[in-house]
Amino acid sequence: MSRYLHGAMINCFVGALSLIRCPAIMSFPVLSQFASIKIAATENLSLLALALSAVFALAWYLWIICFRTPKGSPPGPFGLPIVGSLPFLDPELHTYFADLARRYGPVLKIMLGKKVCIVVSSPSAAREVLKDQDTTFANRDVPIAARIATYGGKDIGWNPYGPEWRMLRKICVLKMLSNATLDSVYGLRRREVRTMVKYLYEQAGSPVNVGEQMFLTILNVVTGMIWGGTLQGEARDMVAAEFRSLVSGIVALLGKPNVSDFFPGLARFDLQGVAKEMKVLAKQLDGIFETVIDQRVRMEEEGGGMRSSSNGKDFLAYLLKVKDEEDFNPPLTMAGLKALLMDMVTGGTDTSSNMVEFTMAEVMNKPHVLARVQQELDSVVGKEKVVEESHMGKLPYLQAVIKESLRLHPALPLLIPHCPSKDATIGGFTVPKGTRIFVNVWAIHHDPSLWENPSEFDPGRFLEEGTNKGAMDYGGKDFTYFPFGSGRRICAGIAMAERMLMYSLATLLHSFDWRLPEAEKMDLDERFSIVLKKRIPLKPIPTPRLSSPALYEE
């Protein structure tokens, strides 16, 4: 290693000398033109200084690489001095990291400024992070944008693993996302999905933005569960429209690489304006929460106790009750309460609407898949009725379609980055405390050694009885397929996401035939953010297929 460094320094020094061998100097006789040589030397002094600076900088960098790199560190690209691999980052991080994994292996190291990052791209390495050493890796490396959006990282997604996080997750899972609660609000889900169907029926023959309609539908379901009848009429519609804009902006900033995260010393300058933009969006979102909370408090004061909506006691009423309980340990603060609301609104809407859009696009791109889904729906439901959630257990092919769509397009392709609370190892490599860990679910789901024809949309692979793939679910126990993550940090809203995806897609594909406008081709390209999105929004044309117009009015 020292021989390599010595040779490299000699080559750099020879190269630097060649920079100052200009023709003007070499053409003058040494004795007769001494004055001219002196002038030429003066003019090249700055060039010499620059060349020597480059030599010393390169020597320092090589010394860092050769002698300061921790033993047992994973392989990976060297990058450049100071900035590491930041200049080479592809905006599509999930595919960029997958390409690096093919070159350096399933556990690789990449320097992004001062931040040490490890990318995990194999089932065995993912198991080490998410199961075998789950407690060690259960923390988060919170970026500045997330800290601003979540009241200082007080939500479930970014809160460090500990008593407060366990309290928040317990509240959320037991009181809003449990199967019992979800069963009790089926009427709400049905009403909002039927409202969407009615709108689509009125738009028959014209292109519609599927992602936008699904976002608004899911948002109305989520906010109905959170604060019930607190907002009505025009106020409710205005909040829905404002939420879509805010959520899209917040999610985009959360997925944007920020120089301030990679160079903490530069954070106060906010060179990219990420913090400034997020503060504006977070303030707007907080204003909506303040309005709803104030209105809910007044309703309770006037009504005497927890107010019930048409769907029962809503989640906000419960949170306000918990916040006032002095013996609740650790206590739920107003910041924690708002952070939970933020989680529900952003986490429950954007991801699910994107998944419906991707699945619709994949199904439309495969006419034989669409035909089989509709045949199954016609057999179970018939064209004289509308889809109900009670039909979902009888639609195995549609379930396989959704699983395959989540394999190809996992909602969070790199999950939310993990962060070890102490020095650890992955795949035999040393991982220092505080490292940012990316688990590339997308790469694992597209690994040809794990999946036959991995880029092909083939729902049949999840129908193979007696095989591992046929038995796969969303529980995160199989590390070849875990679209919602795994371990302690697995997505809290799996049950709700599964219900919304199945019911919404079944209804859309049962109620309408779908086609693209003339001369338009299906585009399935992805756009990376912290949440995976379809690059070009899907805007197909619906055609009613049920037996009676009255079925679209229910």
KOLZA-724043 format. One record per residue (C-alpha): x, y, z; residue number from 1. Coordinates in steps of 0.02 Angstrom, whole numbers, padded with zeros to 5 digits. Layout:
# residues N
DOMAR      X      Y      Z resi
DOMAR      X      Y      Z  NUM
...
This chain:
# residues 554
DOMAR      X      Y      Z resi
DOMAR  00000  00000  00000    1
DOMAR  00140  00122  00044    2
DOMAR  00228  00077 -00120    3
DOMAR  00066  00123 -00212    4
DOMAR  00055  00289 -00124    5
DOMAR  00240  00327 -00157    6
DOMAR  00222  00289 -00342    7
DOMAR  00063  00391 -00356    8
DOMAR  00146  00542 -00273    9
DOMAR  00296  00530 -00392   10
DOMAR  00181  00523 -00543   11
DOMAR  00084  00673 -00479   12
DOMAR  00245  00770 -00449   13
DOMAR  00309  00730 -00624   14
DOMAR  00142  00784 -00693   15
DOMAR  00150  00947 -00595   16
DOMAR  00326  00982 -00664   17
DOMAR  00264  00956 -00840   18
DOMAR  00138  01095 -00810   19
DOMAR  00277  01225 -00791   20
DOMAR  00382  01169 -00941   21
DOMAR  00313  01304 -01056   22
DOMAR  00394  01340 -01226   23
DOMAR  00436  01519 -01175   24
DOMAR  00556  01459 -01040   25
DOMAR  00634  01317 -01141   26
DOMAR  00675  01428 -01290   27
DOMAR  00785  01556 -01200   28
DOMAR  00976  01528 -01180   29
DOMAR  01009  01522 -00995   30
DOMAR  01153  01648 -00987   31
DOMAR  01107  01776 -01121   32
DOMAR  00921  01787 -01075   33
DOMAR  00927  01779 -00884   34
DOMAR  00812  01929 -00864   35
DOMAR  00679  01856 -00978   36
DOMAR  00688  01691 -00887   37
DOMAR  00660  01782 -00723   38
DOMAR  00506  01869 -00794   39
DOMAR  00439  01705 -00864   40
DOMAR  00469  01619 -00698   41
DOMAR  00373  01757 -00609   42
DOMAR  00227  01738 -00728   43
DOMAR  00221  01551 -00697   44
DOMAR  00235  01564 -00509   45
DOMAR  00048  01553 -00484   46
DOMAR  00039  01402 -00599   47
DOMAR  00177  01317 -00500   48
DOMAR  00087  01353 -00336   49
DOMAR -00074  01280 -00407   50
DOMAR  00016  01124 -00468   51
DOMAR  00100  01096 -00300   52
DOMAR -00067  01122 -00211   53
DOMAR -00143  00989 -00321   54
DOMAR  00000  00871 -00279   55
DOMAR -00022  00895 -00092   56
DOMAR -00212  00881 -00104   57
DOMAR -00199  00718 -00199   58
DOMAR -00068  00651 -00080   59
DOMAR -00181  00692  00068   60
DOMAR -00330  00609 -00015   61
DOMAR -00230  00451 -00055   62
DOMAR -00168  00446  00123   63
DOMAR -00347  00455  00186   64
DOMAR -00399  00313  00070   65
DOMAR -00248  00203  00103   66
DOMAR -00218  00229  00288   67
DOMAR -00373  00306  00366   68
DOMAR -00510  00194  00292   69
DOMAR -00568  00083  00436   70
DOMAR -00519 -00098  00423   71
DOMAR -00664 -00210  00376   72
DOMAR -00758 -00068  00290   73
DOMAR -00872 -00120  00145   74
DOMAR -00812 -00092 -00033   75
DOMAR -00879  00052 -00134   76
DOMAR -00836  00198 -00247   77
DOMAR -00697  00312 -00185   78
DOMAR -00779  00473 -00241   79
DOMAR -00691  00641 -00232   80
DOMAR -00605  00731 -00088   81
DOMAR -00726  00814  00033   82
DOMAR -00884  00790 -00073   83
DOMAR -00869  00601 -00094   84
DOMAR -00993  00532 -00221   85
DOMAR -01116  00677 -00211   86
DOMAR -01072  00744 -00386   87
DOMAR -01107  00574 -00463   88
DOMAR -01276  00539 -00382   89
DOMAR -01414  00494 -00503   90
DOMAR -01584  00569 -00454   91
DOMAR -01656  00393 -00469   92
DOMAR -01568  00333 -00312   93
DOMAR -01649  00160 -00306   94
DOMAR -01582  00111 -00478   95
DOMAR -01416  00202 -00451   96
DOMAR -01385  00104 -00290   97
DOMAR -01438 -00057 -00378   98
DOMAR -01307 -00027 -00513   99
DOMAR -01174  00004 -00379  100
DOMAR -01223 -00158 -00293  101
DOMAR -01193 -00256 -00453  102
DOMAR -01017 -00183 -00457  103
DOMAR -00968 -00184 -00273  104
DOMAR -01080 -00315 -00193  105
DOMAR -01238 -00324 -00086  106
DOMAR -01160 -00223  00057  107
DOMAR -01072 -00067 -00005  108
DOMAR -01011  00097  00066  109
DOMAR -01034  00266 -00015  110
DOMAR -00976  00433  00053  111
DOMAR -01098  00576  00029  112
DOMAR -01003  00726  00092  113
DOMAR -00960  00688  00273  114
DOMAR -01100  00562  00288  115
DOMAR -01054  00377  00286  116
DOMAR -01190  00278  00199  117
DOMAR -01210  00090  00183  118
DOMAR -01323  00016  00049  119
DOMAR -01394 -00157  00080  120
DOMAR -01459 -00253 -00072  121
DOMAR -01477 -00437 -00026  122
DOMAR -01602 -00536  00079  123
DOMAR -01467 -00598  00200  124
DOMAR -01400 -00423  00232  125
DOMAR -01576 -00353  00249  126
DOMAR -01615 -00488  00376  127
DOMAR -01464 -00435  00480  128
DOMAR -01524 -00255  00484  129
DOMAR -01711 -00281  00504  130
DOMAR -01719 -00439  00610  131
DOMAR -01556 -00508  00682  132
DOMAR -01496 -00337  00744  133
DOMAR -01664 -00250  00738  134
DOMAR -01643 -00156  00902  135
DOMAR -01472 -00088  00854  136
DOMAR -01531 -00027  00684  137
DOMAR -01704  00034  00737  138
DOMAR -01652  00216  00751  139
DOMAR -01660  00351  00618  140
DOMAR -01538  00473  00543  141
DOMAR -01661  00617  00531  142
DOMAR -01633  00738  00385  143
DOMAR -01665  00923  00412  144
DOMAR -01822  00923  00302  145
DOMAR -01900  00781  00403  146
DOMAR -01857  00866  00568  147
DOMAR -01948  01023  00513  148
DOMAR -02099  00931  00445  149
DOMAR -02123  00819  00597  150
DOMAR -02108  00943  00740  151
DOMAR -01929  00897  00777  152
DOMAR -01941  00713  00727  153
DOMAR -02086  00679  00847  154
DOMAR -02185  00565  00732  155
DOMAR -02183  00376  00715  156
DOMAR -02077  00374  00557  157
DOMAR -01929  00477  00620  158
DOMAR -01939  00466  00810  159
DOMAR -01789  00375  00885  160
DOMAR -01824  00201  00949  161
DOMAR -01872  00211  01132  162
DOMAR -02019  00239  01253  163
DOMAR -02093  00388  01160  164
DOMAR -02090  00297  00993  165
DOMAR -02170  00142  01071  166
DOMAR -02306  00250  01148  167
DOMAR -02345  00337  00982  168
DOMAR -02349  00175  00884  169
DOMAR -02460  00091  01013  170
DOMAR -02584  00235  01007  171
DOMAR -02586  00234  00818  172
DOMAR -02598  00047  00791  173
DOMAR -02722  00007  00929  174
DOMAR -02838  00156  00910  175
DOMAR -02838  00197  00725  176
DOMAR -02763  00057  00623  177
DOMAR -02822 -00100  00712  178
DOMAR -02933 -00222  00618  179
DOMAR -03077 -00184  00737  180
DOMAR -03066  00003  00701  181
DOMAR -03048 -00025  00514  182
DOMAR -03200 -00139  00515  183
DOMAR -03301 -00005  00604  184
DOMAR -03265  00127  00471  185
DOMAR -03305  00023  00318  186
DOMAR -03456  00135  00289  187
DOMAR -03339  00283  00272  188
DOMAR -03227  00193  00148  189
DOMAR -03377  00135  00047  190
DOMAR -03454  00308  00040  191
DOMAR -03295  00390 -00023  192
DOMAR -03258  00255 -00153  193
DOMAR -03438  00263 -00217  194
DOMAR -03422  00453 -00229  195
DOMAR -03268  00429 -00337  196
DOMAR -03360  00303 -00447  197
DOMAR -03502  00425 -00473  198
DOMAR -03379  00560 -00526  199
DOMAR -03291  00441 -00647  200
DOMAR -03459  00390 -00721  201
DOMAR -03496  00573 -00756  202
DOMAR -03327  00587 -00842  203
DOMAR -03351  00432 -00950  204
DOMAR -03271  00453 -01120  205
DOMAR -03146  00583 -01059  206
DOMAR -02973  00558 -00984  207
DOMAR -02963  00562 -00794  208
DOMAR -02813  00577 -00678  209
DOMAR -02822  00413 -00582  210
DOMAR -02688  00460 -00455  211
DOMAR -02771  00625 -00413  212
DOMAR -02943  00546 -00390  213
DOMAR -02873  00409 -00280  214
DOMAR -02775  00534 -00176  215
DOMAR -02932  00636 -00140  216
DOMAR -03032  00479 -00102  217
DOMAR -02903  00409  00019  218
DOMAR -02877  00581  00097  219
DOMAR -03063  00595  00133  220
DOMAR -03060  00423  00212  221
DOMAR -02908  00463  00320  222
DOMAR -02968  00634  00377  223
DOMAR -03141  00561  00409  224
DOMAR -03060  00435  00526  225
DOMAR -02952  00569  00608  226
DOMAR -03075  00709  00640  227
DOMAR -03241  00643  00578  228
DOMAR -03373  00777  00558  229
DOMAR -03265  00920  00620  230
DOMAR -03259  00993  00444  231
DOMAR -03410  00995  00330  232
DOMAR -03458  01053  00155  233
DOMAR -03350  01182  00068  234
DOMAR -03226  01190  00214  235
DOMAR -03195  01003  00195  236
DOMAR -03169  01016  00006  237
DOMAR -03050  01163  00025  238
DOMAR -02946  01071  00153  239
DOMAR -02937  00918  00038  240
DOMAR -02873  01022 -00108  241
DOMAR -02745  01111  00002  242
DOMAR -02686  00947  00077  243
DOMAR -02646  00872 -00093  244
DOMAR -02533  01018 -00136  245
DOMAR -02449  01017  00035  246
DOMAR -02421  00829  00042  247
DOMAR -02346  00826 -00134  248
DOMAR -02226  00966 -00087  249
DOMAR -02176  00889  00079  250
DOMAR -02144  00716  00005  251
DOMAR -02039  00793 -00135  252
DOMAR -01929  00887 -00010  253
DOMAR -01910  00733  00101  254
DOMAR -01839  00637 -00048  255
DOMAR -01724  00776 -00109  256
DOMAR -01537  00756 -00069  257
DOMAR -01491  00906  00039  258
DOMAR -01312  00971  00053  259
DOMAR -01351  01027  00231  260
DOMAR -01374  00845  00284  261
DOMAR -01207  00793  00211  262
DOMAR -01110  00945  00275  263
DOMAR -01185  00994  00444  264
DOMAR -01070  01146  00453  265
DOMAR -01162  01218  00302  266
DOMAR -01336  01190  00372  267
DOMAR -01357  01369  00432  268
DOMAR -01334  01431  00252  269
DOMAR -01472  01317  00182  270
DOMAR -01386  01324  00012  271
DOMAR -01526  01233 -00081  272
DOMAR -01668  01319  00011  273
DOMAR -01739  01151  00068  274
DOMAR -01763  01206  00249  275
DOMAR -01844  01369  00195  276
DOMAR -01967  01282  00079  277
DOMAR -02010  01150  00209  278
DOMAR -02041  01280  00343  279
DOMAR -02169  01364  00230  280
DOMAR -02259  01200  00193  281
DOMAR -02250  01141  00374  282
DOMAR -02322  01306  00435  283
DOMAR -02468  01288  00315  284
DOMAR -02500  01110  00371  285
DOMAR -02488  01161  00553  286
DOMAR -02616  01298  00520  287
DOMAR -02740  01167  00458  288
DOMAR -02708  01060  00611  289
DOMAR -02730  01210  00727  290
DOMAR -02896  01252  00646  291
DOMAR -02962  01075  00659  292
DOMAR -02900  01053  00839  293
DOMAR -02977  01218  00896  294
DOMAR -03141  01174  00814  295
DOMAR -03139  01001  00892  296
DOMAR -03105  01073  01066  297
DOMAR -03252  01194  01047  298
DOMAR -03365  01052  00991  299
DOMAR -03318  00951  01143  300
DOMAR -03343  01097  01261  301
DOMAR -03513  01132  01189  302
DOMAR -03562  00949  01181  303
DOMAR -03489  00896  01347  304
DOMAR -03355  00765  01322  305
DOMAR -03293  00672  01169  306
DOMAR -03398  00713  01019  307
DOMAR -03449  00571  00905  308
DOMAR -03449  00586  00717  309
DOMAR -03556  00482  00602  310
DOMAR -03416  00353  00610  311
DOMAR -03400  00344  00798  312
DOMAR -03271  00427  00911  313
DOMAR -03136  00492  00797  314
DOMAR -02948  00481  00820  315
DOMAR -02922  00665  00859  316
DOMAR -03045  00658  01003  317
DOMAR -02951  00511  01075  318
DOMAR -02783  00599  01055  319
DOMAR -02846  00755  01144  320
DOMAR -02910  00646  01286  321
DOMAR -02741  00555  01300  322
DOMAR -02647  00721  01299  323
DOMAR -02742  00779  01453  324
DOMAR -02708  00620  01552  325
DOMAR -02571  00660  01677  326
DOMAR -02531  00477  01714  327
DOMAR -02495  00437  01531  328
DOMAR -02310  00394  01527  329
DOMAR -02222  00462  01430  330
DOMAR -02347  00603  01407  331
DOMAR -02418  00644  01236  332
DOMAR -02370  00823  01194  333
DOMAR -02460  00937  01072  334
DOMAR -02308  00922  00956  335
DOMAR -02322  00732  00964  336
DOMAR -02510  00742  00932  337
DOMAR -02485  00850  00777  338
DOMAR -02343  00740  00717  339
DOMAR -02460  00590  00725  340
DOMAR -02589  00684  00622  341
DOMAR -02453  00726  00496  342
DOMAR -02405  00541  00486  343
DOMAR -02584  00489  00454  344
DOMAR -02616  00620  00321  345
DOMAR -02452  00606  00223  346
DOMAR -02412  00422  00251  347
DOMAR -02587  00359  00217  348
DOMAR -02626  00455  00059  349
DOMAR -02479  00479 -00059  350
DOMAR -02412  00301 -00049  351
DOMAR -02581  00216 -00074  352
DOMAR -02636  00328 -00218  353
DOMAR -02469  00299 -00305  354
DOMAR -02490  00111 -00288  355
DOMAR -02664  00114 -00362  356
DOMAR -02597  00215 -00508  357
DOMAR -02451  00096 -00539  358
DOMAR -02562 -00057 -00528  359
DOMAR -02692  00015 -00646  360
DOMAR -02553  00056 -00771  361
DOMAR -02477 -00119 -00761  362
DOMAR -02646 -00204 -00781  363
DOMAR -02695 -00094 -00929  364
DOMAR -02527 -00132 -01009  365
DOMAR -02567 -00318 -01002  366
DOMAR -02740 -00345 -01082  367
DOMAR -02743 -00529 -01034  368
DOMAR -02715 -00481 -00851  369
DOMAR -02856 -00353 -00858  370
DOMAR -02971 -00481 -00938  371
DOMAR -02933 -00610 -00803  372
DOMAR -02960 -00485 -00662  373
DOMAR -03128 -00431 -00734  374
DOMAR -03179 -00612 -00764  375
DOMAR -03143 -00651 -00581  376
DOMAR -03241 -00498 -00525  377
DOMAR -03389 -00542 -00636  378
DOMAR -03389 -00719 -00569  379
DOMAR -03385 -00665 -00386  380
DOMAR -03486 -00503 -00392  381
DOMAR -03578 -00502 -00558  382
DOMAR -03623 -00351 -00663  383
DOMAR -03788 -00324 -00573  384
DOMAR -03707 -00278 -00406  385
DOMAR -03568 -00165 -00343  386
DOMAR -03410 -00226 -00258  387
DOMAR -03410 -00239 -00069  388
DOMAR -03265 -00274  00048  389
DOMAR -03346 -00440  00090  390
DOMAR -03297 -00498 -00085  391
DOMAR -03111 -00467 -00058  392
DOMAR -03069 -00638  00013  393
DOMAR -03138 -00719 -00145  394
DOMAR -03023 -00627 -00266  395
DOMAR -02855 -00719 -00262  396
DOMAR -02800 -00661 -00434  397
DOMAR -02828 -00478 -00392  398
DOMAR -02729 -00505 -00231  399
DOMAR -02587 -00577 -00337  400
DOMAR -02597 -00427 -00454  401
DOMAR -02573 -00307 -00308  402
DOMAR -02429 -00409 -00236  403
DOMAR -02342 -00409 -00404  404
DOMAR -02366 -00221 -00423  405
DOMAR -02290 -00194 -00251  406
DOMAR -02144 -00305 -00300  407
DOMAR -02107 -00203 -00455  408
DOMAR -02145 -00034 -00377  409
DOMAR -02123 -00039 -00187  410
DOMAR -02196  00118 -00109  411
DOMAR -02035  00164 -00017  412
DOMAR -01899  00085 -00126  413
DOMAR -01760  00120  00001  414
DOMAR -01875  00116  00153  415
DOMAR -01843  00255  00279  416
DOMAR -01654  00251  00313  417
DOMAR -01600  00160  00471  418
DOMAR -01459  00213  00588  419
DOMAR -01362  00101  00709  420
DOMAR -01358  00159  00891  421
DOMAR -01185  00079  00911  422
DOMAR -01046  00005  00806  423
DOMAR -01108 -00151  00718  424
DOMAR -01073 -00268  00573  425
DOMAR -01169 -00313  00415  426
DOMAR -01110 -00457  00309  427
DOMAR -00947 -00460  00408  428
DOMAR -00912 -00277  00369  429
DOMAR -00890 -00142  00502  430
DOMAR -01031 -00015  00515  431
DOMAR -00993  00134  00630  432
DOMAR -01123  00209  00745  433
DOMAR -01223  00347  00659  434
DOMAR -01205  00276  00483  435
DOMAR -01353  00301  00367  436
DOMAR -01417  00130  00311  437
DOMAR -01516  00113  00150  438
DOMAR -01608 -00052  00127  439
DOMAR -01639 -00063 -00060  440
DOMAR -01802 -00159 -00067  441
DOMAR -01820 -00114 -00251  442
DOMAR -01654 -00199 -00293  443
DOMAR -01700 -00357 -00197  444
DOMAR -01871 -00363 -00283  445
DOMAR -01783 -00350 -00453  446
DOMAR -01642 -00473 -00418  447
DOMAR -01636 -00603 -00559  448
DOMAR -01561 -00731 -00441  449
DOMAR -01719 -00720 -00335  450
DOMAR -01854 -00685 -00465  451
DOMAR -01874 -00760 -00638  452
DOMAR -01891 -00622 -00768  453
DOMAR -01892 -00491 -00629  454
DOMAR -01940 -00345 -00742  455
DOMAR -02094 -00435 -00807  456
DOMAR -02265 -00400 -00730  457
DOMAR -02325 -00577 -00693  458
DOMAR -02457 -00596 -00555  459
DOMAR -02455 -00784 -00582  460
DOMAR -02293 -00800 -00484  461
DOMAR -02393 -00764 -00325  462
DOMAR -02520 -00900 -00363  463
DOMAR -02397 -01046 -00365  464
DOMAR -02469 -01156 -00228  465
DOMAR -02345 -01247 -00121  466
DOMAR -02205 -01125 -00166  467
DOMAR -02124 -00991 -00062  468
DOMAR -02190 -00854 -00176  469
DOMAR -02367 -00921 -00169  470
DOMAR -02368 -00902  00020  471
DOMAR -02290 -00728  00026  472
DOMAR -02381 -00592  00121  473
DOMAR -02342 -00415  00181  474
DOMAR -02281 -00466  00354  475
DOMAR -02096 -00439  00317  476
DOMAR -02042 -00613  00370  477
DOMAR -01977 -00661  00197  478
DOMAR -01831 -00550  00150  479
DOMAR -01850 -00581 -00035  480
DOMAR -02017 -00488 -00028  481
DOMAR -02054 -00352  00100  482
DOMAR -02135 -00202  00015  483
DOMAR -02188 -00126  00182  484
DOMAR -02023 -00156  00272  485
DOMAR -01993 -00273  00417  486
DOMAR -01953 -00279  00602  487
DOMAR -01996 -00147  00731  488
DOMAR -02003 -00011  00599  489
DOMAR -02121 -00103  00482  490
DOMAR -02259  00008  00413  491
DOMAR -02396  00032  00542  492
DOMAR -02531  00053  00410  493
DOMAR -02518 -00112  00316  494
DOMAR -02695 -00168  00359  495
DOMAR -02771 -00005  00302  496
DOMAR -02665  00003  00144  497
DOMAR -02712 -00174  00097  498
DOMAR -02897 -00138  00120  499
DOMAR -02893  00024  00021  500
DOMAR -02791 -00051 -00121  501
DOMAR -02900 -00206 -00139  502
DOMAR -03068 -00118 -00123  503
DOMAR -03022  00031 -00233  504
DOMAR -02944 -00073 -00373  505
DOMAR -03083 -00202 -00370  506
DOMAR -03211 -00063 -00386  507
DOMAR -03119  00029 -00525  508
DOMAR -03088 -00126 -00630  509
DOMAR -03263 -00197 -00600  510
DOMAR -03358 -00036 -00636  511
DOMAR -03264  00021 -00792  512
DOMAR -03166 -00033 -00943  513
DOMAR -03009  00072 -00965  514
DOMAR -02909  00129 -01117  515
DOMAR -02781  00262 -01157  516
DOMAR -02821  00408 -01273  517
DOMAR -02787  00378 -01457  518
DOMAR -02603  00369 -01509  519
DOMAR -02546  00373 -01327  520
DOMAR -02432  00234 -01265  521
DOMAR -02422  00168 -01088  522
DOMAR -02275  00238 -00991  523
DOMAR -02219  00140 -00837  524
DOMAR -02066  00242 -00791  525
DOMAR -02036  00279 -00607  526
DOMAR -01983  00440 -00524  527
DOMAR -01887  00424 -00361  528
DOMAR -01931  00521 -00207  529
DOMAR -01938  00450 -00032  530
DOMAR -02100  00381 -00106  531
DOMAR -02096  00302 -00279  532
DOMAR -02205  00393 -00406  533
DOMAR -02258  00365 -00585  534
DOMAR -02158  00485 -00692  535
DOMAR -02304  00526 -00807  536
DOMAR -02476  00529 -00723  537
DOMAR -02598  00397 -00784  538
DOMAR -02748  00478 -00872  539
DOMAR -02852  00340 -00951  540
DOMAR -03030  00347 -01017  541
DOMAR -03164  00253 -00918  542
DOMAR -03310  00164 -01001  543
DOMAR -03453  00099 -00888  544
DOMAR -03474 -00090 -00892  545
DOMAR -03608 -00125 -00760  546
DOMAR -03784 -00177 -00807  547
DOMAR -03877 -00022 -00747  548
DOMAR -03839  00165 -00730  549
DOMAR -03920  00157 -00559  550
DOMAR -03772  00057 -00495  551
DOMAR -03662  00211 -00518  552
DOMAR -03773  00314 -00405  553
DOMAR -03756  00205 -00250  554
